[in-house]
Amino acid sequence: MNFVDLIQKKKQGINYTEEEIKYIVSSVNSGSTDDSQLSAWLMTVNFRSLNNEEILYLIKAIAVSGKNVSAAFVFFFFMSF
């Protein structure tokens, strides 16, 4: 699994699994995903949206990570709905 493949998956309209959402959050938190990849993912999610289950997975993964999330990420993410 890699970040670019997950961007392509969402572009195709395929829903993420909980493990994929966990991977996205851990990649962002660890710094292994660069800003351009994160931007591409955010734009894809903006156009294709996450379903309610994916949003729940995302919130859960962020909460479990124990990391602070930037206000810009939260603002952009929730304003896209």
C-alpha positions in Angstrom: 0.0 0.0 0.0 1.3 3.5 -0.8 -0.2 7.0 -0.6 -0.3 7.5 -4.4 -2.3 4.3 -4.9 -4.8 5.4 -2.3 -5.2 8.8 -4.1 -5.9 6.9 -7.3 -8.4 4.6 -5.6 -10.4 7.5 -4.3 -10.3 9.2 -7.8 -11.9 6.1 -9.1 -14.7 6.4 -6.5 -13.7 3.4 -4.5 -14.2 3.6 -0.7 -11.4 3.2 1.7 -11.1 0.4 4.3 -10.3 1.2 7.9 -6.8 0.0 7.4 -6.2 2.3 4.5 -7.5 5.3 6.5 -5.1 4.3 9.3 -2.3 4.2 6.8 -3.1 7.7 5.5 -3.1 9.1 9.1 0.1 7.3 10.1 1.8 8.4 6.9 0.9 12.0 7.5 1.9 11.9 11.2 5.2 10.2 10.5 6.1 12.7 7.8 6.6 10.0 5.1 4.0 11.8 3.0 5.1 15.0 1.4 3.0 18.1 1.2 2.2 17.6 -2.5 0.8 14.1 -1.9 -1.3 15.4 1.0 -2.6 18.2 -1.1 -3.5 15.8 -3.9 -5.3 13.6 -1.4 -7.2 16.5 0.1 -8.3 17.7 -3.4 -9.4 14.2 -4.3 -11.4 13.9 -1.1 -12.9 17.3 -1.8 -14.1 16.2 -5.2 -15.0 12.6 -4.4 -15.9 12.9 -0.7 -15.6 10.4 2.0 -18.7 8.5 3.0 -19.9 8.4 6.7 -18.0 5.2 7.4 -14.7 6.6 6.0 -15.2 9.8 8.1 -15.7 7.7 11.2 -12.5 5.7 10.4 -10.6 9.0 9.9 -11.8 10.5 13.1 -11.0 7.4 15.0 -7.5 7.1 13.4 -6.7 10.7 14.2 -7.9 10.3 17.8 -6.0 7.1 18.4 -2.8 8.6 16.9 -2.5 11.0 19.8 -1.1 13.7 17.4 -2.3 17.2 17.2 -4.0 18.0 13.8 -3.3 21.3 12.2 -6.3 23.7 12.2 -5.8 24.2 8.4 -6.3 20.5 7.8 -9.5 20.3 9.9 -10.9 23.5 8.3 -10.2 22.3 4.8 -11.5 18.8 5.4 -14.8 19.7 7.0 -15.4 22.7 4.7 -15.3 20.3 1.8 -18.7 18.7 2.7 
